[in-house]
Amino acid sequence: MKLQEKGRQLRIFIDEDNTYKGKLLYEAIVLKARELHLAGATVSRGIMGYGADSRISTAKILRLSSHLPVVIDIVDSEENIEKIMPFLDEVVDKGLVTL
């Protein structure tokens, strides 16, 4: 899909084990983006990182973690990106949302 106008990138940083209503939060966000007909969403899992709690998480073999960082990227028009913002305000309590 080619946008005919200037696009916006929405980036959401959360932990992979964050949940919302019994579902992994990153799945809930992607499904909501699809429901709102946003152009697309990509979830990337980090191999190492830390967040506000400064706790290091890593994917090293000897130190398996299900608390790794996840980044969700959504790119669409500014108007369409605004459609998902109220949902993100509700569900992302431990994370960071950037435009």
N, CA and C atoms as an extended XYZ file, in Angstrom:
297
Properties=species:S:1:pos:R:3:atomname:S:1:resname:S:1:resid:I:1 pbc="F F F"
N         0.841       -1.177        0.000 N   MET     1
C         0.000        0.000        0.000 CA  MET     1
C         0.879        1.231        0.000 C   MET     1
N         0.693        2.107       -0.947 N   LYS     2
C         1.459        3.334       -1.029 CA  LYS     2
C         0.607        4.490       -0.512 C   LYS     2
N         1.130        5.184        0.487 N   LEU     3
C         0.415        6.334        1.031 CA  LEU     3
C         0.527        7.498        0.065 C   LEU     3
N        -0.571        8.171       -0.154 N   GLN     4
C        -0.592        9.305       -1.064 CA  GLN     4
C        -0.286       10.625       -0.352 C   GLN     4
N        -0.040       10.561        0.917 N   GLU     5
C         0.251       11.752        1.699 CA  GLU     5
C         1.437       11.473        2.615 C   GLU     5
N         1.864       12.488        3.305 N   LYS     6
C         2.971       12.330        4.231 CA  LYS     6
C         2.568       11.381        5.358 C   LYS     6
N         3.414       10.406        5.644 N   GLY     7
C         3.102        9.408        6.655 CA  GLY     7
C         3.680        9.752        8.018 C   GLY     7
N         3.182        9.043        9.029 N   ARG     8
C         3.683        9.154       10.399 CA  ARG     8
C         4.096        7.776       10.860 C   ARG     8
N         5.142        7.722       11.665 N   GLN     9
C         5.567        6.464       12.253 CA  GLN     9
C         5.243        6.483       13.731 C   GLN     9
N         4.511        5.475       14.154 N   LEU    10
C         4.174        5.276       15.553 CA  LEU    10
C         5.030        4.116       16.039 C   LEU    10
N         5.721        4.311       17.136 N   ARG    11
C         6.582        3.260       17.682 CA  ARG    11
C         6.222        3.070       19.150 C   ARG    11
N         5.986        1.802       19.522 N   ILE    12
C         5.567        1.472       20.873 CA  ILE    12
C         6.595        0.509       21.467 C   ILE    12
N         7.138        0.855       22.617 N   PHE    13
C         8.133        0.036       23.319 CA  PHE    13
C         7.462       -0.582       24.545 C   PHE    13
N         7.440       -1.912       24.602 N   ILE    14
C         6.858       -2.624       25.741 CA  ILE    14
C         7.704       -3.870       26.015 C   ILE    14
N         7.330       -4.610       27.050 N   ASP    15
C         7.952       -5.908       27.321 CA  ASP    15
C         7.099       -6.991       26.675 C   ASP    15
N         7.732       -8.049       26.203 N   GLU    16
C         6.995       -9.088       25.491 CA  GLU    16
C         5.989       -9.813       26.372 C   GLU    16
N         6.152       -9.770       27.680 N   ASP    17
C         5.220      -10.475       28.556 CA  ASP    17
C         4.093       -9.587       29.080 C   ASP    17
N         4.007       -8.332       28.645 N   ASN    18
C         2.880       -7.473       29.026 CA  ASN    18
C         1.596       -8.034       28.426 C   ASN    18
N         0.519       -7.989       29.204 N   THR    19
C        -0.754       -8.530       28.726 CA  THR    19
C        -1.869       -7.489       28.826 C   THR    19
N        -2.928       -7.771       28.084 N   TYR    20
C        -4.147       -6.966       28.120 CA  TYR    20
C        -5.317       -7.909       27.911 C   TYR    20
N        -6.196       -7.999       28.901 N   LYS    21
C        -7.367       -8.884       28.852 CA  LYS    21
C        -6.995      -10.316       28.485 C   LYS    21
N        -5.922      -10.820       29.113 N   GLY    22
C        -5.522      -12.201       28.921 CA  GLY    22
C        -4.777      -12.498       27.634 C   GLY    22
N        -4.478      -11.479       26.851 N   LYS    23
C        -3.777      -11.644       25.574 CA  LYS    23
C        -2.467      -10.873       25.653 C   LYS    23
N        -1.449      -11.355       24.947 N   LEU    24
C        -0.199      -10.591       24.916 CA  LEU    24
C        -0.486       -9.205       24.350 C   LEU    24
N         0.078       -8.185       24.997 N   LEU    25
C        -0.231       -6.806       24.628 CA  LEU    25
C         0.148       -6.493       23.192 C   LEU    25
N         1.307       -6.985       22.732 N   TYR    26
C         1.685       -6.675       21.355 CA  TYR    26
C         0.696       -7.273       20.361 C   TYR    26
N         0.124       -8.443       20.680 N   GLU    27
C        -0.898       -9.024       19.809 CA  GLU    27
C        -2.160       -8.172       19.819 C   GLU    27
N        -2.564       -7.711       20.994 N   ALA    28
C        -3.761       -6.877       21.106 CA  ALA    28
C        -3.596       -5.588       20.300 C   ALA    28
N        -2.407       -4.994       20.339 N   ILE    29
C        -2.163       -3.748       19.606 CA  ILE    29
C        -2.212       -3.988       18.100 C   ILE    29
N        -1.575       -5.060       17.634 N   VAL    30
C        -1.585       -5.359       16.197 CA  VAL    30
C        -3.005       -5.661       15.722 C   VAL    30
N        -3.751       -6.431       16.493 N   LEU    31
C        -5.132       -6.735       16.112 CA  LEU    31
C        -5.998       -5.479       16.084 C   LEU    31
N        -5.771       -4.557       17.025 N   LYS    32
C        -6.522       -3.295       17.032 CA  LYS    32
C        -6.158       -2.458       15.807 C   LYS    32
N        -4.876       -2.423       15.449 N   ALA    33
C        -4.442       -1.682       14.261 CA  ALA    33
C        -5.117       -2.247       13.013 C   ALA    33
N        -5.201       -3.554       12.938 N   ARG    34
C        -5.862       -4.196       11.788 CA  ARG    34
C        -7.350       -3.874       11.770 C   ARG    34
N        -7.972       -3.926       12.945 N   GLU    35
C        -9.402       -3.610       13.067 CA  GLU    35
C        -9.685       -2.182       12.590 C   GLU    35
N        -8.748       -1.277       12.852 N   LEU    36
C        -8.897        0.128       12.454 CA  LEU    36
C        -8.432        0.387       11.019 C   LEU    36
N        -8.041       -0.677       10.327 N   HIS    37
C        -7.605       -0.595        8.926 CA  HIS    37
C        -6.361        0.275        8.734 C   HIS    37
N        -5.443        0.228        9.714 N   LEU    38
C        -4.174        0.934        9.549 CA  LEU    38
C        -3.341        0.193        8.511 C   LEU    38
N        -2.427        0.900        7.871 N   ALA    39
C        -1.682        0.351        6.728 CA  ALA    39
C        -0.910       -0.921        7.070 C   ALA    39
N        -0.363       -1.011        8.272 N   GLY    40
C         0.384       -2.203        8.650 CA  GLY    40
C         1.072       -2.014        9.988 C   GLY    40
N         1.483       -3.122       10.567 N   ALA    41
C         2.172       -3.107       11.855 CA  ALA    41
C         3.227       -4.205       11.861 C   ALA    41
N         4.358       -3.922       12.483 N   THR    42
C         5.441       -4.892       12.602 CA  THR    42
C         5.876       -4.958       14.055 C   THR    42
N         6.029       -6.177       14.568 N   VAL    43
C         6.516       -6.381       15.925 CA  VAL    43
C         7.925       -6.949       15.838 C   VAL    43
N         8.855       -6.315       16.535 N   SER    44
C        10.248       -6.776       16.578 CA  SER    44
C        10.625       -7.071       18.021 C   SER    44
N        11.275       -8.219       18.225 N   ARG    45
C        11.696       -8.625       19.564 CA  ARG    45
C        13.171       -8.297       19.735 C   ARG    45
N        13.488       -7.599       20.798 N   GLY    46
C        14.872       -7.248       21.075 CA  GLY    46
C        15.646       -8.422       21.650 C   GLY    46
N        16.939       -8.425       21.418 N   ILE    47
C        17.764       -9.489       21.992 CA  ILE    47
C        18.382       -9.073       23.325 C   ILE    47
N        18.321       -7.781       23.600 N   MET    48
C        18.814       -7.293       24.885 CA  MET    48
C        18.286       -5.889       25.096 C   MET    48
N        18.004       -5.547       26.346 N   GLY    49
C        17.553       -4.194       26.623 CA  GLY    49
C        17.165       -4.025       28.078 C   GLY    49
N        16.755       -2.811       28.410 N   TYR    50
C        16.214       -2.511       29.728 CA  TYR    50
C        15.247       -1.359       29.588 C   TYR    50
N        14.360       -1.242       30.557 N   GLY    51
C        13.347       -0.199       30.524 CA  GLY    51
C        13.441        0.682       31.747 C   GLY    51
N        12.298        1.227       32.131 N   ALA    52
C        12.245        2.175       33.237 CA  ALA    52
C        12.742        1.580       34.549 C   ALA    52
N        12.592        0.254       34.702 N   ASP    53
C        13.034       -0.388       35.938 CA  ASP    53
C        14.530       -0.684       35.955 C   ASP    53
N        15.237       -0.413       34.842 N   SER    54
C        16.682       -0.619       34.683 CA  SER    54
C        17.109       -2.075       34.799 C   SER    54
N        16.168       -3.005       34.716 N   ARG    55
C        16.486       -4.429       34.771 CA  ARG    55
C        16.903       -4.909       33.381 C   ARG    55
N        18.120       -5.452       33.274 N   ILE    56
C        18.637       -5.944       31.996 CA  ILE    56
C        17.937       -7.255       31.637 C   ILE    56
N        17.462       -7.345       30.412 N   SER    57
C        16.887       -8.576       29.874 CA  SER    57
C        17.705       -8.957       28.656 C   SER    57
N        17.980      -10.251       28.513 N   THR    58
C        18.805      -10.700       27.397 CA  THR    58
C        18.313      -12.053       26.891 C   THR    58
N        18.616      -12.341       25.633 N   ALA    59
C        18.217      -13.607       25.019 CA  ALA    59
C        19.358      -14.610       25.005 C   ALA    59
N        20.394      -14.397       25.812 N   LYS    60
C        21.523      -15.329       25.859 CA  LYS    60
C        21.046      -16.716       26.266 C   LYS    60
N        21.655      -17.726       25.696 N   ILE    61
C        21.257      -19.123       25.935 CA  ILE    61
C        21.194      -19.467       27.425 C   ILE    61
N        22.197      -19.080       28.186 N   LEU    62
C        22.246      -19.445       29.598 CA  LEU    62
C        21.313      -18.606       30.464 C   LEU    62
N        20.708      -17.602       29.853 N   ARG    63
C        19.868      -16.715       30.637 CA  ARG    63
C        18.599      -16.402       29.851 C   ARG    63
N        17.822      -17.436       29.586 N   LEU    64
C        16.599      -17.258       28.805 CA  LEU    64
C        15.644      -16.319       29.533 C   LEU    64
N        14.983      -15.473       28.760 N   SER    65
C        14.093      -14.488       29.349 CA  SER    65
C        12.824      -14.367       28.533 C   SER    65
N        11.706      -14.212       29.210 N   SER    66
C        10.461      -13.902       28.515 CA  SER    66
C        10.077      -12.454       28.796 C   SER    66
N        11.042      -11.696       29.237 N   HIS    67
C        10.831      -10.296       29.610 CA  HIS    67
C        11.609       -9.388       28.647 C   HIS    67
N        11.786       -9.847       27.416 N   LEU    68
C        12.582       -9.092       26.447 CA  LEU    68
C        11.807       -7.898       25.912 C   LEU    68
N        12.528       -6.878       25.433 N   PRO    69
C        11.847       -5.720       24.867 CA  PRO    69
C        11.201       -6.060       23.524 C   PRO    69
N        10.059       -5.439       23.266 N   VAL    70
C         9.347       -5.575       22.006 CA  VAL    70
C         9.059       -4.179       21.489 C   VAL    70
N         9.258       -3.990       20.191 N   VAL    71
C         8.952       -2.711       19.549 CA  VAL    71
C         7.898       -2.976       18.485 C   VAL    71
N         6.833       -2.205       18.516 N   ILE    72
C         5.781       -2.298       17.509 CA  ILE    72
C         5.849       -1.026       16.672 C   ILE    72
N         6.023       -1.191       15.367 N   ASP    73
C         6.059       -0.061       14.438 CA  ASP    73
C         4.791       -0.062       13.600 C   ASP    73
N         4.154        1.086       13.538 N   ILE    74
C         2.976        1.267       12.687 CA  ILE    74
C         3.208        2.551       11.895 C   ILE    74
N         3.048        2.455       10.574 N   VAL    75
C         3.215        3.630        9.720 CA  VAL    75
C         1.940        3.816        8.918 C   VAL    75
N         1.401        5.018        8.937 N   ASP    76
C         0.193        5.342        8.186 CA  ASP    76
C         0.075        6.861        8.145 C   ASP    76
N        -1.033        7.355        7.663 N   SER    77
C        -1.264        8.799        7.656 CA  SER    77
C        -1.464        9.271        9.095 C   SER    77
N        -1.254       10.554        9.315 N   GLU    78
C        -1.443       11.106       10.655 CA  GLU    78
C        -2.877       10.892       11.125 C   GLU    78
N        -3.814       11.077       10.227 N   GLU    79
C        -5.230       10.904       10.555 CA  GLU    79
C        -5.518        9.474       11.030 C   GLU    79
N        -4.978        8.491       10.339 N   ASN    80
C        -5.216        7.098       10.726 CA  ASN    80
C        -4.473        6.719       12.005 C   ASN    80
N        -3.269        7.232       12.182 N   ILE    81
C        -2.513        6.949       13.415 CA  ILE    81
C        -3.291        7.464       14.630 C   ILE    81
N        -3.934        8.606       14.491 N   GLU    82
C        -4.704        9.183       15.603 CA  GLU    82
C        -5.837        8.264       16.051 C   GLU    82
N        -6.321        7.404       15.167 N   LYS    83
C        -7.428        6.507       15.508 CA  LYS    83
C        -7.054        5.495       16.591 C   LYS    83
N        -5.786        5.108       16.653 N   ILE    84
C        -5.377        4.079       17.626 CA  ILE    84
C        -4.879        4.678       18.943 C   ILE    84
N        -4.649        5.968       18.983 N   MET    85
C        -4.073        6.584       20.178 CA  MET    85
C        -4.927        6.412       21.441 C   MET    85
N        -6.262        6.561       21.405 N   PRO    86
C        -7.045        6.339       22.630 CA  PRO    86
C        -6.880        4.913       23.171 C   PRO    86
N        -6.810        3.928       22.282 N   PHE    87
C        -6.606        2.539       22.706 CA  PHE    87
C        -5.246        2.398       23.387 C   PHE    87
N        -4.214        2.991       22.794 N   LEU    88
C        -2.872        2.899       23.389 CA  LEU    88
C        -2.822        3.589       24.743 C   LEU    88
N        -3.515        4.718       24.876 N   ASP    89
C        -3.574        5.412       26.172 CA  ASP    89
C        -4.163        4.495       27.246 C   ASP    89
N        -5.098        3.664       26.842 N   GLU    90
C        -5.760        2.754       27.773 CA  GLU    90
C        -4.894        1.545       28.138 C   GLU    90
N        -4.173        0.991       27.168 N   VAL    91
C        -3.525       -0.314       27.387 CA  VAL    91
C        -2.035       -0.268       27.701 C   VAL    91
N        -1.338        0.775       27.305 N   VAL    92
C         0.114        0.843       27.540 CA  VAL    92
C         0.360        1.632       28.822 C   VAL    92
N         0.527        0.889       29.922 N   ASP    93
C         0.807        1.561       31.185 CA  ASP    93
C         2.278        1.464       31.568 C   ASP    93
N         2.952        0.402       31.096 N   LYS    94
C         4.392        0.235       31.333 CA  LYS    94
C         5.056        0.149       29.966 C   LYS    94
N         5.367        1.280       29.417 N   GLY    95
C         5.976        1.323       28.098 CA  GLY    95
C         6.130        2.750       27.631 C   GLY    95
N         6.459        2.885       26.356 N   LEU    96
C         6.677        4.194       25.784 CA  LEU    96
C         6.060        4.220       24.394 C   LEU    96
N         5.317        5.272       24.107 N   VAL    97
C         4.686        5.450       22.804 CA  VAL    97
C         5.282        6.725       22.203 C   VAL    97
N         5.850        6.611       20.993 N   THR    98
C         6.465        7.770       20.336 CA  THR    98
C         5.903        7.939       18.937 C   THR    98
N         5.923        9.169       18.457 N   LEU    99
C         5.527        9.513       17.090 CA  LEU    99
C         6.712       10.186       16.427 C   LEU    99
